């Protein structure tokens, strides 16, 4: 096999791709050997003797399979986790879940008559300030306050 290194390099520059993406037809090597100018290379590209290979992509098959398993709850244990607890669930999201639960319970208590309107707003403001850890803490606080 003859050395077509310079022709391959020129073809890569002409087609604006890397050298590994240049494919030279093995049956037409003599023509390529004779090509010494860029114009010769351009003519060979137009005639189809020199071709541009497609870019190799990354297959999504494995990632789809893993995603399917994670949907079932697999691969979610401690050994598969990367990042801190706060990276997986942000502090704001955690706060939103907590405050919504507390406010919902507080509203129920008001509707059931466990707390009056003034107490409700007092507790609401405390909840907003982060006083209550969870709904149980709120309920215990109301019980102790009423006694």
N, CA, C and O atoms as a GROMACS GRO file, in nm:
protein
  588
    1UNK      N    1   0.085  -0.119   0.000
    1UNK     CA    2   0.000   0.000   0.000
    1UNK      C    3   0.088   0.125   0.000
    1UNK      O    4   0.187   0.132   0.073
    2UNK      N    5   0.052   0.218  -0.081
    2UNK     CA    6   0.131   0.341  -0.091
    2UNK      C    7   0.092   0.438   0.018
    2UNK      O    8  -0.013   0.425   0.080
    3UNK      N    9   0.179   0.536   0.040
    3UNK     CA   10   0.158   0.634   0.146
    3UNK      C   11   0.072   0.749   0.093
    3UNK      O   12   0.115   0.824   0.004
    4UNK      N   13  -0.047   0.763   0.147
    4UNK     CA   14  -0.138   0.869   0.104
    4UNK      C   15  -0.159   0.971   0.216
    4UNK      O   16  -0.263   1.036   0.225
    5UNK      N   17  -0.058   0.983   0.302
    5UNK     CA   18  -0.069   1.068   0.420
    5UNK      C   19  -0.098   1.214   0.384
    5UNK      O   20  -0.187   1.277   0.440
    6UNK      N   21  -0.021   1.267   0.288
    6UNK     CA   22  -0.039   1.409   0.253
    6UNK      C   23  -0.173   1.433   0.184
    6UNK      O   24  -0.237   1.536   0.206
    7UNK      N   25  -0.217   1.336   0.100
    7UNK     CA   26  -0.346   1.349   0.034
    7UNK      C   27  -0.460   1.345   0.137
    7UNK      O   28  -0.558   1.419   0.127
    8UNK      N   29  -0.445   1.257   0.234
    8UNK     CA   30  -0.546   1.244   0.340
    8UNK      C   31  -0.552   1.374   0.421
    8UNK      O   32  -0.661   1.421   0.456
    9UNK      N   33  -0.436   1.431   0.451
    9UNK     CA   34  -0.429   1.556   0.527
    9UNK      C   35  -0.497   1.669   0.450
    9UNK      O   36  -0.577   1.745   0.505
   10UNK      N   37  -0.464   1.678   0.320
   10UNK     CA   38  -0.524   1.782   0.236
   10UNK      C   39  -0.675   1.764   0.225
   10UNK      O   40  -0.750   1.861   0.232
   11UNK      N   41  -0.718   1.640   0.209
   11UNK     CA   42  -0.862   1.611   0.199
   11UNK      C   43  -0.933   1.653   0.327
   11UNK      O   44  -1.043   1.708   0.323
   12UNK      N   45  -0.870   1.627   0.441
   12UNK     CA   46  -0.928   1.665   0.570
   12UNK      C   47  -0.944   1.816   0.578
   12UNK      O   48  -1.046   1.866   0.626
   13UNK      N   49  -0.843   1.889   0.532
   13UNK     CA   50  -0.850   2.036   0.535
   13UNK      C   51  -0.956   2.088   0.438
   13UNK      O   52  -1.030   2.180   0.470
   14UNK      N   53  -0.962   2.027   0.319
   14UNK     CA   54  -1.059   2.070   0.217
   14UNK      C   55  -1.202   2.046   0.264
   14UNK      O   56  -1.289   2.132   0.247
   15UNK      N   57  -1.227   1.928   0.324
   15UNK     CA   58  -1.362   1.894   0.369
   15UNK      C   59  -1.393   1.947   0.508
   15UNK      O   60  -1.506   1.935   0.557
   16UNK      N   61  -1.293   2.006   0.573
   16UNK     CA   62  -1.307   2.064   0.707
   16UNK      C   63  -1.350   1.959   0.810
   16UNK      O   64  -1.444   1.980   0.887
   17UNK      N   65  -1.279   1.846   0.809
   17UNK     CA   66  -1.300   1.740   0.908
   17UNK      C   67  -1.164   1.691   0.956
   17UNK      O   68  -1.061   1.734   0.906
   18UNK      N   69  -1.164   1.602   1.055
   18UNK     CA   70  -1.040   1.543   1.103
   18UNK      C   71  -0.989   1.437   1.006
   18UNK      O   72  -1.064   1.389   0.920
   19UNK      N   73  -0.862   1.401   1.019
   19UNK     CA   74  -0.801   1.304   0.928
   19UNK      C   75  -0.866   1.166   0.939
   19UNK      O   76  -0.873   1.092   0.840
   20UNK      N   77  -0.914   1.132   1.056
   20UNK     CA   78  -0.974   1.000   1.076
   20UNK      C   79  -1.109   0.987   1.006
   20UNK      O   80  -1.157   0.876   0.983
   21UNK      N   81  -1.171   1.100   0.972
   21UNK     CA   82  -1.301   1.096   0.905
   21UNK      C   83  -1.291   1.094   0.753
   21UNK      O   84  -1.392   1.093   0.683
   22UNK      N   85  -1.167   1.094   0.702
   22UNK     CA   86  -1.148   1.089   0.556
   22UNK      C   87  -1.138   0.944   0.513
   22UNK      O   88  -1.057   0.868   0.566
   23UNK      N   89  -1.223   0.904   0.416
   23UNK     CA   90  -1.219   0.768   0.362
   23UNK      C   91  -1.182   0.774   0.215
   23UNK      O   92  -1.246   0.842   0.136
   24UNK      N   93  -1.076   0.701   0.182
   24UNK     CA   94  -1.031   0.694   0.043
   24UNK      C   95  -1.070   0.557  -0.012
   24UNK      O   96  -1.043   0.454   0.050
   25UNK      N   97  -1.134   0.556  -0.129
   25UNK     CA   98  -1.177   0.432  -0.193
   25UNK      C   99  -1.055   0.347  -0.228
   25UNK      O  100  -0.970   0.392  -0.304
   26UNK      N  101  -1.044   0.225  -0.173
   26UNK     CA  102  -0.925   0.142  -0.197
   26UNK      C  103  -0.903   0.108  -0.345
   26UNK      O  104  -0.789   0.089  -0.387
   27UNK      N  105  -1.009   0.100  -0.424
   27UNK     CA  106  -0.996   0.067  -0.566
   27UNK      C  107  -0.943   0.182  -0.651
   27UNK      O  108  -0.898   0.161  -0.764
   28UNK      N  109  -0.948   0.303  -0.596
   28UNK     CA  110  -0.908   0.422  -0.672
   28UNK      C  111  -0.780   0.485  -0.617
   28UNK      O  112  -0.761   0.606  -0.629
   29UNK      N  113  -0.692   0.406  -0.557
   29UNK     CA  114  -0.572   0.460  -0.494
   29UNK      C  115  -0.477   0.527  -0.594
   29UNK      O  116  -0.410   0.624  -0.560
   30UNK      N  117  -0.472   0.474  -0.715
   30UNK     CA  118  -0.381   0.532  -0.815
   30UNK      C  119  -0.420   0.677  -0.844
   30UNK      O  120  -0.333   0.764  -0.856
   31UNK      N  121  -0.549   0.701  -0.856
   31UNK     CA  122  -0.597   0.838  -0.882
   31UNK      C  123  -0.557   0.932  -0.768
   31UNK      O  124  -0.514   1.045  -0.790
   32UNK      N  125  -0.572   0.881  -0.647
   32UNK     CA  126  -0.542   0.962  -0.529
   32UNK      C  127  -0.392   0.990  -0.521
   32UNK      O  128  -0.351   1.100  -0.482
   33UNK      N  129  -0.311   0.892  -0.557
   33UNK     CA  130  -0.165   0.911  -0.557
   33UNK      C  131  -0.123   1.024  -0.649
   33UNK      O  132  -0.033   1.101  -0.616
   34UNK      N  133  -0.190   1.035  -0.763
   34UNK     CA  134  -0.155   1.137  -0.862
   34UNK      C  135  -0.200   1.276  -0.818
   34UNK      O  136  -0.147   1.376  -0.867
   35UNK      N  137  -0.296   1.284  -0.729
   35UNK     CA  138  -0.348   1.413  -0.683
   35UNK      C  139  -0.245   1.480  -0.594
   35UNK      O  140  -0.212   1.430  -0.486
   36UNK      N  141  -0.193   1.595  -0.641
   36UNK     CA  142  -0.091   1.664  -0.561
   36UNK      C  143  -0.133   1.806  -0.523
   36UNK      O  144  -0.068   1.869  -0.439
   37UNK      N  145  -0.239   1.856  -0.583
   37UNK     CA  146  -0.285   1.990  -0.545
   37UNK      C  147  -0.420   1.979  -0.474
   37UNK      O  148  -0.488   1.876  -0.480
   38UNK      N  149  -0.456   2.086  -0.408
   38UNK     CA  150  -0.586   2.090  -0.340
   38UNK      C  151  -0.701   2.078  -0.440
   38UNK      O  152  -0.804   2.017  -0.411
   39UNK      N  153  -0.682   2.137  -0.556
   39UNK     CA  154  -0.786   2.130  -0.658
   39UNK      C  155  -0.808   1.985  -0.703
   39UNK      O  156  -0.921   1.943  -0.726
   40UNK      N  157  -0.697   1.910  -0.716
   40UNK     CA  158  -0.709   1.768  -0.751
   40UNK      C  159  -0.791   1.694  -0.644
   40UNK      O  160  -0.877   1.612  -0.676
   41UNK      N  161  -0.762   1.726  -0.518
   41UNK     CA  162  -0.834   1.663  -0.406
   41UNK      C  163  -0.982   1.700  -0.412
   41UNK      O  164  -1.069   1.614  -0.392
   42UNK      N  165  -1.012   1.829  -0.439
   42UNK     CA  166  -1.152   1.873  -0.448
   42UNK      C  167  -1.226   1.795  -0.557
   42UNK      O  168  -1.341   1.754  -0.538
   43UNK      N  169  -1.159   1.776  -0.670
   43UNK     CA  170  -1.220   1.702  -0.782
   43UNK      C  171  -1.250   1.558  -0.740
   43UNK      O  172  -1.354   1.503  -0.776
   44UNK      N  173  -1.157   1.496  -0.665
   44UNK     CA  174  -1.177   1.359  -0.619
   44UNK      C  175  -1.293   1.350  -0.518
   44UNK      O  176  -1.367   1.252  -0.515
   45UNK      N  177  -1.306   1.454  -0.436
   45UNK     CA  178  -1.417   1.459  -0.339
   45UNK      C  179  -1.549   1.468  -0.415
   45UNK      O  180  -1.645   1.398  -0.382
   46UNK      N  181  -1.554   1.553  -0.517
   46UNK     CA  182  -1.676   1.568  -0.597
   46UNK      C  183  -1.712   1.440  -0.670
   46UNK      O  184  -1.830   1.405  -0.682
   47UNK      N  185  -1.609   1.368  -0.719
   47UNK     CA  186  -1.636   1.244  -0.793
   47UNK      C  187  -1.668   1.126  -0.701
   47UNK      O  188  -1.712   1.022  -0.748
   48UNK      N  189  -1.646   1.142  -0.571
   48UNK     CA  190  -1.682   1.038  -0.475
   48UNK      C  191  -1.572   0.940  -0.443
   48UNK      O  192  -1.596   0.841  -0.374
   49UNK      N  193  -1.451   0.966  -0.492
   49UNK     CA  194  -1.336   0.878  -0.461
   49UNK      C  195  -1.295   0.898  -0.315
   49UNK      O  196  -1.263   0.803  -0.244
   50UNK      N  197  -1.296   1.023  -0.273
   50UNK     CA  198  -1.268   1.056  -0.132
   50UNK      C  199  -1.400   1.095  -0.068
   50UNK      O  200  -1.473   1.180  -0.120
   51UNK      N  201  -1.431   1.032   0.046
   51UNK     CA  202  -1.558   1.057   0.114
   51UNK      C  203  -1.536   1.102   0.258
   51UNK      O  204  -1.430   1.082   0.318
   52UNK      N  205  -1.641   1.163   0.311
   52UNK     CA  206  -1.640   1.207   0.451
   52UNK      C  207  -1.717   1.103   0.533
   52UNK      O  208  -1.834   1.076   0.505
   53UNK      N  209  -1.651   1.045   0.634
   53UNK     CA  210  -1.720   0.948   0.721
   53UNK      C  211  -1.813   1.020   0.816
   53UNK      O  212  -1.790   1.135   0.852
   54UNK      N  213  -1.919   0.951   0.858
   54UNK     CA  214  -2.013   1.008   0.955
   54UNK      C  215  -1.950   1.014   1.093
   54UNK      O  216  -1.860   0.936   1.125
   55UNK      N  217  -1.998   1.108   1.173
   55UNK     CA  218  -1.951   1.119   1.311
   55UNK      C  219  -2.011   1.005   1.391
   55UNK      O  220  -2.129   0.975   1.378
   56UNK      N  221  -1.929   0.942   1.474
   56UNK     CA  222  -1.980   0.836   1.561
   56UNK      C  223  -2.043   0.900   1.683
   56UNK      O  224  -1.978   0.978   1.754
   57UNK      N  225  -2.168   0.868   1.707
   57UNK     CA  226  -2.238   0.925   1.822
   57UNK      C  227  -2.227   0.834   1.944
   57UNK      O  228  -2.166   0.727   1.937
   58UNK      N  229  -2.286   0.876   2.054
   58UNK     CA  230  -2.289   0.795   2.174
   58UNK      C  231  -2.426   0.728   2.183
   58UNK      O  232  -2.529   0.794   2.173
   59UNK      N  233  -2.425   0.598   2.201
   59UNK     CA  234  -2.549   0.523   2.208
   59UNK      C  235  -2.624   0.555   2.337
   59UNK      O  236  -2.563   0.567   2.444
   60UNK      N  237  -2.755   0.568   2.326
   60UNK     CA  238  -2.839   0.598   2.443
   60UNK      C  239  -2.896   0.471   2.504
   60UNK      O  240  -2.970   0.477   2.603
   61UNK      N  241  -2.864   0.356   2.446
   61UNK     CA  242  -2.925   0.230   2.490
   61UNK      C  243  -2.900   0.203   2.638
   61UNK      O  244  -2.993   0.173   2.712
   62UNK      N  245  -2.774   0.213   2.681
   62UNK     CA  246  -2.742   0.183   2.821
   62UNK      C  247  -2.806   0.284   2.915
   62UNK      O  248  -2.858   0.246   3.021
   63UNK      N  249  -2.804   0.412   2.877
   63UNK     CA  250  -2.863   0.513   2.965
   63UNK      C  251  -3.015   0.495   2.977
   63UNK      O  252  -3.072   0.519   3.082
   64UNK      N  253  -3.078   0.452   2.868
   64UNK     CA  254  -3.223   0.426   2.872
   64UNK      C  255  -3.255   0.310   2.965
   64UNK      O  256  -3.352   0.314   3.041
   65UNK      N  257  -3.171   0.206   2.959
   65UNK     CA  258  -3.190   0.089   3.044
   65UNK      C  259  -3.177   0.127   3.191
   65UNK      O  260  -3.257   0.085   3.275
   66UNK      N  261  -3.075   0.207   3.223
   66UNK     CA  262  -3.052   0.251   3.360
   66UNK      C  263  -3.169   0.338   3.408
   66UNK      O  264  -3.214   0.326   3.522
   67UNK      N  265  -3.218   0.425   3.320
   67UNK     CA  266  -3.330   0.512   3.355
   67UNK      C  267  -3.455   0.430   3.387
   67UNK      O  268  -3.529   0.461   3.480
   68UNK      N  269  -3.476   0.324   3.308
   68UNK     CA  270  -3.590   0.235   3.330
   68UNK      C  271  -3.580   0.167   3.466
   68UNK      O  272  -3.679   0.154   3.538
   69UNK      N  273  -3.458   0.124   3.501
   69UNK     CA  274  -3.437   0.059   3.631
   69UNK      C  275  -3.457   0.157   3.746
   69UNK      O  276  -3.515   0.123   3.848
   70UNK      N  277  -3.408   0.281   3.728
   70UNK     CA  278  -3.422   0.381   3.833
   70UNK      C  279  -3.569   0.415   3.856
   70UNK      O  280  -3.609   0.447   3.968
   71UNK      N  281  -3.649   0.408   3.749
   71UNK     CA  282  -3.793   0.433   3.761
   71UNK      C  283  -3.857   0.329   3.852
   71UNK      O  284  -3.953   0.358   3.924
   72UNK      N  285  -3.803   0.207   3.847
   72UNK     CA  286  -3.853   0.098   3.932
   72UNK      C  287  -3.800   0.109   4.075
   72UNK      O  288  -3.846   0.039   4.165
   73UNK      N  289  -3.702   0.198   4.096
   73UNK     CA  290  -3.645   0.214   4.230
   73UNK      C  291  -3.511   0.147   4.248
   73UNK      O  292  -3.455   0.150   4.358
   74UNK      N  293  -3.458   0.086   4.142
   74UNK     CA  294  -3.325   0.024   4.150
   74UNK      C  295  -3.217   0.132   4.141
   74UNK      O  296  -3.244   0.244   4.098
   75UNK      N  297  -3.096   0.096   4.180
   75UNK     CA  298  -2.977   0.182   4.169
   75UNK      C  299  -2.993   0.315   4.243
   75UNK      O  300  -2.939   0.417   4.201
   76UNK      N  301  -3.066   0.313   4.352
   76UNK     CA  302  -3.088   0.438   4.425
   76UNK      C  303  -3.033   0.432   4.567
   76UNK      O  304  -3.052   0.524   4.646
   77UNK      N  305  -2.963   0.323   4.599
   77UNK     CA  306  -2.909   0.305   4.734
   77UNK      C  307  -2.792   0.398   4.762
   77UNK      O  308  -2.751   0.476   4.675
   78UNK      N  309  -2.740   0.390   4.883
   78UNK     CA  310  -2.631   0.479   4.925
   78UNK      C  311  -2.508   0.465   4.838
   78UNK      O  312  -2.439   0.564   4.810
   79UNK      N  313  -2.478   0.344   4.793
   79UNK     CA  314  -2.359   0.320   4.712
   79UNK      C  315  -2.365   0.382   4.574
   79UNK      O  316  -2.262   0.401   4.510
   80UNK      N  317  -2.484   0.412   4.528
   80UNK     CA  318  -2.501   0.470   4.394
   80UNK      C  319  -2.519   0.621   4.395
   80UNK      O  320  -2.535   0.682   4.290
   81UNK      N  321  -2.516   0.680   4.512
   81UNK     CA  322  -2.542   0.824   4.521
   81UNK      C  323  -2.412   0.902   4.513
   81UNK      O  324  -2.311   0.866   4.575
   82UNK      N  325  -2.416   1.009   4.437
   82UNK     CA  326  -2.302   1.099   4.429
   82UNK      C  327  -2.352   1.237   4.469
   82UNK      O  328  -2.464   1.275   4.432
   83UNK      N  329  -2.274   1.310   4.541
   83UNK     CA  330  -2.317   1.442   4.585
   83UNK      C  331  -2.380   1.436   4.723
   83UNK      O  332  -2.418   1.329   4.772
   84UNK      N  333  -2.392   1.552   4.783
   84UNK     CA  334  -2.450   1.560   4.917
   84UNK      C  335  -2.601   1.542   4.911
   84UNK      O  336  -2.662   1.540   4.804
   85UNK      N  337  -2.659   1.530   5.029
   85UNK     CA  338  -2.804   1.518   5.042
   85UNK      C  339  -2.871   1.641   4.980
   85UNK      O  340  -2.976   1.632   4.916
   86UNK      N  341  -2.808   1.757   5.001
   86UNK     CA  342  -2.866   1.882   4.950
   86UNK      C  343  -2.852   1.895   4.799
   86UNK      O  344  -2.923   1.974   4.737
   87UNK      N  345  -2.762   1.817   4.740
   87UNK     CA  346  -2.748   1.820   4.594
   87UNK      C  347  -2.860   1.742   4.528
   87UNK      O  348  -2.905   1.775   4.418
   88UNK      N  349  -2.906   1.638   4.596
   88UNK     CA  350  -3.013   1.556   4.541
   88UNK      C  351  -3.150   1.620   4.564
   88UNK      O  352  -3.239   1.612   4.479
   89UNK      N  353  -3.166   1.684   4.679
   89UNK     CA  354  -3.288   1.759   4.708
   89UNK      C  355  -3.245   1.889   4.772
   89UNK      O  356  -3.192   1.890   4.883
   90UNK      N  357  -3.268   1.998   4.705
   90UNK     CA  358  -3.224   2.129   4.750
   90UNK      C  359  -3.292   2.173   4.878
   90UNK      O  360  -3.400   2.126   4.913
   91UNK      N  361  -3.226   2.265   4.947
   91UNK     CA  362  -3.279   2.312   5.075
   91UNK      C  363  -3.411   2.387   5.056
   91UNK      O  364  -3.498   2.382   5.143
   92UNK      N  365  -3.426   2.455   4.943
   92UNK     CA  366  -3.551   2.528   4.918
   92UNK      C  367  -3.667   2.430   4.899
   92UNK      O  368  -3.776   2.450   4.952
   93UNK      N  369  -3.642   2.326   4.822
   93UNK     CA  370  -3.746   2.225   4.797
   93UNK      C  371  -3.786   2.159   4.930
   93UNK      O  372  -3.904   2.135   4.955
   94UNK      N  373  -3.686   2.131   5.013
   94UNK     CA  374  -3.710   2.071   5.144
   94UNK      C  375  -3.797   2.164   5.229
   94UNK      O  376  -3.891   2.120   5.294
   95UNK      N  377  -3.763   2.293   5.228
   95UNK     CA  378  -3.838   2.393   5.303
   95UNK      C  379  -3.982   2.402   5.253
   95UNK      O  380  -4.076   2.407   5.333
   96UNK      N  381  -3.999   2.404   5.121
   96UNK     CA  382  -4.132   2.414   5.062
   96UNK      C  383  -4.221   2.297   5.105
   96UNK      O  384  -4.337   2.316   5.140
   97UNK      N  385  -4.166   2.178   5.102
   97UNK     CA  386  -4.242   2.059   5.143
   97UNK      C  387  -4.282   2.070   5.290
   97UNK      O  388  -4.395   2.039   5.327
   98UNK      N  389  -4.188   2.114   5.372
   98UNK     CA  390  -4.212   2.124   5.516
   98UNK      C  391  -4.317   2.231   5.548
   98UNK      O  392  -4.412   2.205   5.622
   99UNK      N  393  -4.299   2.351   5.492
   99UNK     CA  394  -4.390   2.462   5.525
   99UNK      C  395  -4.530   2.436   5.472
   99UNK      O  396  -4.629   2.475   5.535
  100UNK      N  397  -4.540   2.371   5.356
  100UNK     CA  398  -4.673   2.340   5.300
  100UNK      C  399  -4.747   2.241   5.389
  100UNK      O  400  -4.868   2.254   5.410
  101UNK      N  401  -4.676   2.143   5.440
  101UNK     CA  402  -4.738   2.044   5.528
  101UNK      C  403  -4.784   2.110   5.658
  101UNK      O  404  -4.894   2.084   5.705
  102UNK      N  405  -4.699   2.196   5.714
  102UNK     CA  406  -4.732   2.264   5.840
  102UNK      C  407  -4.852   2.356   5.820
  102UNK      O  408  -4.944   2.357   5.902
  103UNK      N  409  -4.852   2.434   5.712
  103UNK     CA  410  -4.962   2.527   5.686
  103UNK      C  411  -5.093   2.453   5.660
  103UNK      O  412  -5.200   2.498   5.701
  104UNK      N  413  -5.084   2.339   5.592
  104UNK     CA  414  -5.204   2.258   5.566
  104UNK      C  415  -5.263   2.209   5.698
  104UNK      O  416  -5.384   2.217   5.719
  105UNK      N  417  -5.177   2.157   5.786
  105UNK     CA  418  -5.222   2.106   5.917
  105UNK      C  419  -5.279   2.220   6.002
  105UNK      O  420  -5.380   2.203   6.071
  106UNK      N  421  -5.214   2.335   5.995
  106UNK     CA  422  -5.258   2.452   6.071
  106UNK      C  423  -5.398   2.496   6.024
  106UNK      O  424  -5.482   2.532   6.106
  107UNK      N  425  -5.419   2.493   5.894
  107UNK     CA  426  -5.550   2.529   5.837
  107UNK      C  427  -5.658   2.432   5.884
  107UNK      O  428  -5.769   2.472   5.918
  108UNK      N  429  -5.622   2.302   5.884
  108UNK     CA  430  -5.716   2.200   5.932
  108UNK      C  431  -5.752   2.224   6.078
  108UNK      O  432  -5.869   2.214   6.116
  109UNK      N  433  -5.652   2.257   6.159
  109UNK     CA  434  -5.676   2.283   6.302
  109UNK      C  435  -5.769   2.402   6.321
  109UNK      O  436  -5.855   2.402   6.409
  110UNK      N  437  -5.753   2.504   6.237
  110UNK     CA  438  -5.838   2.623   6.245
  110UNK      C  439  -5.982   2.587   6.207
  110UNK      O  440  -6.076   2.630   6.273
  111UNK      N  441  -5.996   2.510   6.100
  111UNK     CA  442  -6.130   2.471   6.054
  111UNK      C  443  -6.201   2.379   6.153
  111UNK      O  444  -6.323   2.384   6.167
  112UNK      N  445  -6.123   2.294   6.223
  112UNK     CA  446  -6.180   2.203   6.322
  112UNK      C  447  -6.209   2.274   6.455
  112UNK      O  448  -6.273   2.218   6.544
  113UNK      N  449  -6.160   2.397   6.467
  113UNK     CA  450  -6.184   2.474   6.588
  113UNK      C  451  -6.084   2.448   6.699
  113UNK      O  452  -6.106   2.488   6.813
  114UNK      N  453  -5.974   2.382   6.668
  114UNK     CA  454  -5.870   2.356   6.769
  114UNK      C  455  -5.797   2.484   6.807
  114UNK      O  456  -5.753   2.500   6.921
  115UNK      N  457  -5.784   2.576   6.710
  115UNK     CA  458  -5.720   2.705   6.738
  115UNK      C  459  -5.810   2.817   6.686
  115UNK      O  460  -5.877   2.802   6.585
  116UNK      N  461  -5.809   2.931   6.758
  116UNK     CA  462  -5.888   3.045   6.712
  116UNK      C  463  -5.806   3.127   6.613
  116UNK      O  464  -5.689   3.096   6.587
  117UNK      N  465  -5.866   3.231   6.559
  117UNK     CA  466  -5.803   3.309   6.452
  117UNK      C  467  -5.672   3.376   6.496
  117UNK      O  468  -5.574   3.374   6.423
  118UNK      N  469  -5.672   3.434   6.616
  118UNK     CA  470  -5.551   3.502   6.666
  118UNK      C  471  -5.437   3.402   6.684
  118UNK      O  472  -5.323   3.428   6.644
  119UNK      N  473  -5.468   3.289   6.746
  119UNK     CA  474  -5.367   3.185   6.767
  119UNK      C  475  -5.317   3.132   6.633
  119UNK      O  476  -5.198   3.105   6.616
  120UNK      N  477  -5.410   3.118   6.538
  120UNK     CA  478  -5.375   3.069   6.405
  120UNK      C  479  -5.265   3.156   6.343
  120UNK      O  480  -5.164   3.105   6.296
  121UNK      N  481  -5.287   3.287   6.345
  121UNK     CA  482  -5.189   3.378   6.282
  121UNK      C  483  -5.059   3.383   6.359
  121UNK      O  484  -4.952   3.401   6.301
  122UNK      N  485  -5.068   3.369   6.488
  122UNK     CA  486  -4.946   3.364   6.570
  122UNK      C  487  -4.863   3.241   6.533
  122UNK      O  488  -4.741   3.250   6.515
  123UNK      N  489  -4.931   3.127   6.521
  123UNK     CA  490  -4.863   3.003   6.483
  123UNK      C  491  -4.815   3.008   6.338
  123UNK      O  492  -4.709   2.955   6.305
  124UNK      N  493  -4.894   3.073   6.252
  124UNK     CA  494  -4.857   3.087   6.110
  124UNK      C  495  -4.724   3.162   6.097
  124UNK      O  496  -4.635   3.122   6.022
  125UNK      N  497  -4.714   3.272   6.173
  125UNK     CA  498  -4.590   3.351   6.170
  125UNK      C  499  -4.471   3.273   6.226
  125UNK      O  500  -4.360   3.284   6.175
  126UNK      N  501  -4.496   3.194   6.330
  126UNK     CA  502  -4.388   3.111   6.386
  126UNK      C  503  -4.342   3.007   6.284
  126UNK      O  504  -4.223   2.980   6.271
  127UNK      N  505  -4.439   2.950   6.213
  127UNK     CA  506  -4.406   2.850   6.110
  127UNK      C  507  -4.322   2.915   6.001
  127UNK      O  508  -4.225   2.857   5.953
  128UNK      N  509  -4.360   3.036   5.963
  128UNK     CA  510  -4.286   3.109   5.859
  128UNK      C  511  -4.143   3.137   5.904
  128UNK      O  512  -4.051   3.138   5.823
  129UNK      N  513  -4.127   3.159   6.033
  129UNK     CA  514  -3.994   3.185   6.089
  129UNK      C  515  -3.911   3.060   6.108
  129UNK      O  516  -3.794   3.068   6.148
  130UNK      N  517  -3.970   2.943   6.082
  130UNK     CA  518  -3.895   2.818   6.093
  130UNK      C  519  -3.896   2.759   6.232
  130UNK      O  520  -3.809   2.678   6.266
  131UNK      N  521  -3.992   2.797   6.313
  131UNK     CA  522  -3.998   2.750   6.452
  131UNK      C  523  -4.031   2.601   6.461
  131UNK      O  524  -3.973   2.529   6.541
  132UNK      N  525  -4.125   2.556   6.376
  132UNK     CA  526  -4.170   2.416   6.384
  132UNK      C  527  -4.089   2.326   6.291
  132UNK      O  528  -4.066   2.359   6.174
  133UNK      N  529  -4.047   2.211   6.345
  133UNK     CA  530  -3.970   2.114   6.266
  133UNK      C  531  -4.060   2.040   6.168
  133UNK      O  532  -4.024   2.017   6.052
  134UNK      N  533  -4.180   2.004   6.219
  134UNK     CA  534  -4.275   1.929   6.137
  134UNK      C  535  -4.414   1.943   6.198
  134UNK      O  536  -4.433   2.018   6.294
  135UNK      N  537  -4.510   1.873   6.142
  135UNK     CA  538  -4.649   1.887   6.188
  135UNK      C  539  -4.667   1.835   6.331
  135UNK      O  540  -4.748   1.889   6.407
  136UNK      N  541  -4.594   1.730   6.367
  136UNK     CA  542  -4.603   1.677   6.504
  136UNK      C  543  -4.557   1.781   6.605
  136UNK      O  544  -4.617   1.797   6.712
  137UNK      N  545  -4.450   1.852   6.571
  137UNK     CA  546  -4.398   1.957   6.660
  137UNK      C  547  -4.503   2.066   6.677
  137UNK      O  548  -4.521   2.119   6.787
  138UNK      N  549  -4.572   2.101   6.569
  138UNK     CA  550  -4.679   2.200   6.573
  138UNK      C  551  -4.792   2.153   6.666
  138UNK      O  552  -4.840   2.229   6.750
  139UNK      N  553  -4.833   2.027   6.648
  139UNK     CA  554  -4.942   1.972   6.730
  139UNK      C  555  -4.905   1.968   6.878
  139UNK      O  556  -4.986   2.003   6.964
  140UNK      N  557  -4.782   1.925   6.907
  140UNK     CA  558  -4.735   1.922   7.047
  140UNK      C  559  -4.734   2.062   7.107
  140UNK      O  560  -4.772   2.081   7.222
  141UNK      N  561  -4.692   2.160   7.028
  141UNK     CA  562  -4.687   2.298   7.075
  141UNK      C  563  -4.827   2.349   7.108
  141UNK      O  564  -4.847   2.415   7.210
  142UNK      N  565  -4.924   2.318   7.022
  142UNK     CA  566  -5.062   2.361   7.044
  142UNK      C  567  -5.119   2.294   7.169
  142UNK      O  568  -5.186   2.359   7.249
  143UNK      N  569  -5.092   2.163   7.186
  143UNK     CA  570  -5.140   2.089   7.304
  143UNK      C  571  -5.086   2.150   7.432
  143UNK      O  572  -5.161   2.174   7.527
  144UNK      N  573  -4.956   2.176   7.434
  144UNK     CA  574  -4.891   2.231   7.554
  144UNK      C  575  -4.940   2.372   7.583
  144UNK      O  576  -4.952   2.412   7.700
  145UNK      N  577  -4.969   2.448   7.479
  145UNK     CA  578  -5.013   2.586   7.496
  145UNK      C  579  -5.156   2.591   7.551
  145UNK      O  580  -5.189   2.678   7.631
  146UNK      N  581  -5.240   2.497   7.507
  146UNK     CA  582  -5.380   2.496   7.550
  146UNK      C  583  -5.394   2.444   7.693
  146UNK      O  584  -5.494   2.474   7.759
  147UNK      N  585  -5.298   2.366   7.741
  147UNK     CA  586  -5.307   2.312   7.878
  147UNK      C  587  -5.282   2.415   7.985
  147UNK      O  588  -5.286   2.383   8.104
   0.00000   0.00000   0.00000
